[in-house]
């Protein structure tokens, strides 16, 4: 059964290709959803797919791409909505 995970990552996560790297990792894992920068300098993402693949994305977010310094990560699990087609970077 598909699941959804909502993640907020804090630390030095903007300006280090965190969004693009997250999109690439999520696509490798076959996940759908989005990632965006937030005004408070955090990065927020929502992903849907198989729970084991989502767990791999959560583990990846604890470190992020080279150059990122992850200080805190908030993870909330929910039921999948099925409304996402692919994984994209949001710019708003």
N, CA, C and O atoms as a DFTB+ gen file, in Angstrom:
368 C
 N C O
     1  1       0.840      -1.189       0.000
     2  2       0.000       0.000       0.000
     3  2       0.886       1.254       0.000
     4  3       1.754       1.396       0.861
     5  1       0.672       2.156      -0.954
     6  2       1.492       3.373      -1.008
     7  2       1.315       4.236       0.238
     8  3       0.251       4.265       0.857
     9  1       2.376       4.925       0.577
    10  2       2.380       5.839       1.716
    11  2       2.822       7.216       1.240
    12  3       3.285       7.385       0.112
    13  1       2.668       8.193       2.125
    14  2       3.175       9.535       1.854
    15  2       4.026       9.964       3.035
    16  3       3.706       9.668       4.186
    17  1       5.111      10.664       2.741
    18  2       5.953      11.218       3.798
    19  2       6.130      12.715       3.525
    20  3       6.381      13.140       2.397
    21  1       5.987      13.500       4.605
    22  2       6.203      14.951       4.549
    23  2       7.456      15.208       5.377
    24  3       7.520      14.840       6.550
    25  1       8.457      15.845       4.757
    26  2       9.757      16.030       5.406
    27  2      10.140      17.506       5.372
    28  3       9.981      18.175       4.351
    29  1      10.641      18.003       6.491
    30  2      11.247      19.332       6.547
    31  2      12.680      19.141       7.029
    32  3      12.926      18.547       8.079
    33  1      13.619      19.656       6.240
    34  2      15.043      19.504       6.536
    35  2      15.612      20.882       6.867
    36  3      15.436      21.833       6.106
    37  1      16.297      20.981       8.013
    38  2      16.897      22.245       8.431
    39  2      18.408      22.111       8.540
    40  3      18.934      21.030       8.806
    41  1      19.088      23.212       8.334
    42  2      20.542      23.256       8.385
    43  2      21.028      24.072       7.204
    44  3      20.328      24.974       6.743
    45  1      22.221      23.766       6.707
    46  2      22.698      24.418       5.481
    47  2      22.214      23.556       4.317
    48  3      22.930      22.683       3.828
    49  1      20.980      23.824       3.889
    50  2      20.335      22.983       2.879
    51  2      19.858      23.772       1.666
    52  3      19.283      23.195       0.743
    53  1      20.088      25.080       1.657
    54  2      19.788      25.882       0.470
    55  2      21.110      26.345      -0.126
    56  3      22.056      26.665       0.594
    57  1      21.159      26.374      -1.455
    58  2      22.380      26.785      -2.131
    59  2      23.412      25.672      -2.254
    60  3      24.568      25.926      -2.594
    61  1      22.994      24.435      -1.976
    62  2      23.908      23.285      -2.066
    63  2      23.310      22.173      -2.948
    64  3      23.684      21.006      -2.830
    65  1      22.383      22.553      -3.822
    66  2      21.723      21.613      -4.746
    67  2      20.880      20.563      -4.025
    68  3      20.710      19.449      -4.520
    69  1      20.353      20.921      -2.855
    70  2      19.538      19.962      -2.104
    71  2      18.265      19.604      -2.882
    72  3      17.900      18.432      -2.970
    73  1      17.591      20.619      -3.446
    74  2      16.348      20.326      -4.176
    75  2      16.596      19.442      -5.386
    76  3      15.907      18.439      -5.569
    77  1      17.569      19.799      -6.215
    78  2      17.847      19.013      -7.421
    79  2      18.300      17.603      -7.059
    80  3      17.897      16.633      -7.702
    81  1      19.133      17.489      -6.034
    82  2      19.614      16.172      -5.606
    83  2      18.480      15.330      -5.041
    84  3      18.427      14.121      -5.267
    85  1      17.561      15.973      -4.298
    86  2      16.398      15.259      -3.763
    87  2      15.521      14.761      -4.899
    88  3      15.059      13.621      -4.883
    89  1      15.292      15.627      -5.890
    90  2      14.493      15.218      -7.055
    91  2      15.133      14.019      -7.743
    92  3      14.445      13.053      -8.074
    93  1      16.426      14.075      -7.957
    94  2      17.120      12.972      -8.628
    95  2      17.024      11.680      -7.825
    96  3      16.764      10.616      -8.387
    97  1      17.231      11.768      -6.511
    98  2      17.167      10.568      -5.656
    99  2      15.749       9.995      -5.643
   100  3      15.566       8.782      -5.745
   101  1      14.747      10.869      -5.518
   102  2      13.353      10.416      -5.503
   103  2      12.993       9.732      -6.816
   104  3      12.307       8.710      -6.820
   105  1      13.454      10.292      -7.925
   106  2      13.169       9.671      -9.221
   107  2      13.862       8.319      -9.346
   108  3      13.288       7.380      -9.897
   109  1      15.093       8.211      -8.838
   110  2      15.794       6.918      -8.849
   111  2      15.004       5.871      -8.075
   112  3      14.988       4.695      -8.438
   113  1      14.349       6.311      -7.007
   114  2      13.584       5.399      -6.154
   115  2      12.164       5.163      -6.671
   116  3      11.418       4.375      -6.090
   117  1      11.787       5.840      -7.757
   118  2      10.450       5.663      -8.332
   119  2       9.359       6.338      -7.531
   120  3       8.218       5.878      -7.530
   121  1       9.693       7.431      -6.842
   122  2       8.733       8.136      -6.003
   123  2       8.129       9.322      -6.744
   124  3       8.703       9.820      -7.713
   125  1       6.981       9.763      -6.284
   126  2       6.307      10.934      -6.840
   127  2       6.172      11.984      -5.750
   128  3       6.130      11.656      -4.565
   129  1       6.104      13.261      -6.158
   130  2       5.911      14.330      -5.187
   131  2       6.633      15.591      -5.600
   132  3       6.790      15.875      -6.787
   133  1       7.078      16.359      -4.590
   134  2       7.734      17.644      -4.865
   135  2       8.688      18.017      -3.739
   136  3       8.639      17.462      -2.641
   137  1       9.571      18.989      -4.051
   138  2      10.511      19.537      -3.080
   139  2      10.611      21.038      -3.342
   140  3      10.541      21.475      -4.491
   141  1      10.776      21.840      -2.261
   142  2      10.899      23.292      -2.432
   143  2      11.696      23.904      -1.289
   144  3      11.801      23.331      -0.205
   145  1      12.259      25.086      -1.556
   146  2      12.887      25.886      -0.513
   147  2      11.806      26.639       0.245
   148  3      10.797      27.035      -0.340
   149  1      12.008      26.836       1.536
   150  2      11.083      27.599       2.361
   151  2      11.738      28.919       2.785
   152  3      12.965      29.015       2.827
   153  1      10.928      29.929       3.097
   154  2      11.478      31.228       3.493
   155  2      12.373      31.172       4.733
   156  3      13.234      32.036       4.900
   157  1      12.192      30.183       5.599
   158  2      13.007      30.081       6.819
   159  2      14.329      29.349       6.585
   160  3      14.995      28.960       7.545
   161  1      14.716      29.159       5.325
   162  2      15.965      28.492       4.912
   163  2      15.926      26.973       5.037
   164  3      16.957      26.318       4.880
   165  1      14.769      26.409       5.315
   166  2      14.639      24.948       5.332
   167  2      14.236      24.478       3.936
   168  3      13.949      25.282       3.050
   169  1      14.222      23.158       3.764
   170  2      13.727      22.541       2.532
   171  2      12.585      21.623       2.934
   172  3      12.696      20.861       3.894
   173  1      11.484      21.704       2.189
   174  2      10.293      20.897       2.454
   175  2      10.043      19.984       1.275
   176  3      10.232      20.377       0.123
   177  1       9.614      18.755       1.563
   178  2       9.261      17.855       0.477
   179  2       8.141      16.921       0.885
   180  3       7.964      16.598       2.060
   181  1       7.402      16.503      -0.103
   182  2       6.354      15.502       0.055
   183  2       6.622      14.441      -0.998
   184  3       6.809      14.753      -2.174
   185  1       6.640      13.187      -0.572
   186  2       6.884      12.089      -1.510
   187  2       5.895      10.959      -1.243
   188  3       5.492      10.718      -0.105
   189  1       5.519      10.279      -2.310
   190  2       4.625       9.129      -2.204
   191  2       5.211       7.934      -2.934
   192  3       5.905       8.069      -3.942
   193  1       4.910       6.765      -2.395
   194  2       5.361       5.529      -3.023
   195  2       5.403       4.407      -2.005
   196  3       4.771       4.482      -0.951
   197  1       6.162       3.355      -2.334
   198  2       6.309       2.217      -1.433
   199  2       7.061       2.650      -0.181
   200  3       8.028       3.408      -0.262
   201  1       6.619       2.172       0.967
   202  2       7.212       2.609       2.234
   203  2       8.714       2.344       2.307
   204  3       9.452       3.184       2.821
   205  1       9.183       1.213       1.814
   206  2      10.619       0.920       1.892
   207  2      11.429       1.923       1.073
   208  3      12.534       2.297       1.465
   209  1      10.884       2.358      -0.057
   210  2      11.570       3.350      -0.880
   211  2      11.523       4.727      -0.218
   212  3      12.495       5.481      -0.268
   213  1      10.393       5.045       0.398
   214  2      10.288       6.308       1.132
   215  2      11.279       6.335       2.300
   216  3      11.891       7.367       2.576
   217  1      11.429       5.213       2.972
   218  2      12.391       5.137       4.076
   219  2      13.817       5.377       3.576
   220  3      14.625       5.986       4.278
   221  1      14.129       4.900       2.363
   222  2      15.446       5.157       1.784
   223  2      15.643       6.652       1.521
   224  3      16.735       7.184       1.722
   225  1      14.575       7.328       1.070
   226  2      14.652       8.772       0.844
   227  2      14.840       9.515       2.167
   228  3      15.624      10.460       2.241
   229  1      14.128       9.094       3.200
   230  2      14.276       9.717       4.524
   231  2      15.721       9.577       5.000
   232  3      16.310      10.540       5.492
   233  1      16.287       8.394       4.858
   234  2      17.681       8.182       5.264
   235  2      18.618       9.091       4.472
   236  3      19.553       9.663       5.032
   237  1      18.369       9.224       3.174
   238  2      19.194      10.090       2.337
   239  2      19.093      11.546       2.819
   240  3      20.097      12.257       2.850
   241  1      17.900      11.984       3.189
   242  2      17.686      13.370       3.636
   243  2      18.451      13.694       4.916
   244  3      18.750      14.862       5.168
   245  1      18.775      12.692       5.726
   246  2      19.549      12.935       6.947
   247  2      20.951      13.441       6.618
   248  3      21.587      14.091       7.448
   249  1      21.431      13.149       5.418
   250  2      22.760      13.606       5.010
   251  2      22.679      14.626       3.884
   252  3      23.337      15.665       3.933
   253  1      21.870      14.330       2.867
   254  2      21.740      15.220       1.722
   255  2      22.925      15.124       0.792
   256  3      23.755      14.224       0.921
   257  1      23.007      16.062      -0.156
   258  2      24.098      16.049      -1.131
   259  2      25.389      16.579      -0.522
   260  3      25.369      17.147       0.569
   261  1      26.505      16.401      -1.211
   262  2      27.762      16.996      -0.737
   263  2      27.579      18.506      -0.571
   264  3      26.971      19.153      -1.424
   265  1      28.092      19.059       0.497
   266  2      27.953      20.487       0.762
   267  2      26.835      20.815       1.721
   268  3      26.842      21.881       2.336
   269  1      25.875      19.924       1.863
   270  2      24.776      20.147       2.806
   271  2      25.233      19.803       4.219
   272  3      26.050      18.906       4.427
   273  1      24.685      20.537       5.182
   274  2      24.894      20.223       6.598
   275  2      23.508      20.147       7.226
   276  3      22.909      21.172       7.552
   277  1      23.008      18.935       7.392
   278  2      21.668      18.728       7.935
   279  2      21.747      18.769       9.468
   280  3      22.462      17.985      10.093
   281  1      20.996      19.700      10.046
   282  2      20.979      19.863      11.500
   283  2      19.759      19.185      12.131
   284  3      19.825      18.700      13.261
   285  1      18.646      19.155      11.391
   286  2      17.400      18.615      11.940
   287  2      16.519      18.158      10.785
   288  3      16.532      18.746       9.704
   289  1      15.760      17.108      11.032
   290  2      14.815      16.624      10.026
   291  2      13.525      16.227      10.741
   292  3      13.545      15.521      11.749
   293  1      12.407      16.697      10.196
   294  2      11.089      16.372      10.746
   295  2      10.379      15.511       9.717
   296  3      10.282      15.883       8.548
   297  1       9.884      14.360      10.152
   298  2       9.259      13.398       9.246
   299  2       7.859      13.074       9.744
   300  3       7.680      12.698      10.902
   301  1       6.870      13.220       8.875
   302  2       5.484      12.870       9.195
   303  2       4.955      11.917       8.137
   304  3       5.015      12.204       6.941
   305  1       4.434      10.776       8.590
   306  2       3.882       9.769       7.679
   307  2       2.376       9.960       7.552
   308  3       1.690      10.270       8.526
   309  1       1.869       9.767       6.323
   310  2       0.437       9.897       6.053
   311  2       0.054       8.887       4.988
   312  3       0.910       8.210       4.417
   313  1      -1.254       8.792       4.726
   314  2      -1.714       7.942       3.627
   315  2      -1.460       8.651       2.310
   316  3      -1.562       9.875       2.231
   317  1      -1.133       7.895       1.286
   318  2      -0.891       8.462      -0.041
   319  2      -2.182       9.025      -0.624
   320  3      -3.267       8.491      -0.395
   321  1      -2.047      10.106      -1.377
   322  2      -3.201      10.708      -2.046
   323  2      -3.306      10.266      -3.497
   324  3      -4.396      10.265      -4.069
   325  1      -2.177       9.891      -4.097
   326  2      -2.164       9.482      -5.495
   327  2      -2.281      10.641      -6.472
   328  3      -2.531      10.427      -7.658
   329  1      -2.102      11.871      -5.988
   330  2      -2.302      13.031      -6.871
   331  2      -1.031      13.521      -7.566
   332  3      -1.087      14.492      -8.320
   333  1       0.108      12.875      -7.331
   334  2       1.355      13.322      -7.936
   335  2       1.738      12.439      -9.115
   336  3       1.598      11.217      -9.069
   337  1       2.227      13.086     -10.177
   338  2       2.735      12.357     -11.337
   339  2       4.187      12.780     -11.509
   340  3       4.458      13.861     -12.032
   341  1       5.111      11.951     -11.083
   342  2       6.525      12.301     -11.146
   343  2       6.943      13.092      -9.918
   344  3       6.140      13.353      -9.023
   345  1       8.223      13.470      -9.892
   346  2       8.768      14.220      -8.758
   347  2       9.384      15.506      -9.291
   348  3      10.246      15.464     -10.169
   349  1       8.949      16.642      -8.769
   350  2       9.363      17.940      -9.315
   351  2       9.906      18.873      -8.235
   352  3       9.648      18.703      -7.044
   353  1      10.660      19.854      -8.695
   354  2      11.098      20.961      -7.836
   355  2      10.064      22.061      -7.978
   356  3       9.749      22.487      -9.089
   357  1       9.528      22.527      -6.837
   358  2       8.607      23.672      -6.843
   359  2       9.429      24.930      -6.600
   360  3      10.370      24.929      -5.807
   361  1       9.064      25.992      -7.286
   362  2       9.792      27.260      -7.151
   363  2       8.951      28.338      -6.482
   364  3       9.252      29.523      -6.627
   365  1       7.905      27.957      -5.754
   366  2       7.086      28.946      -5.058
   367  2       6.992      28.644      -3.582
   368  3       6.338      29.378      -2.842
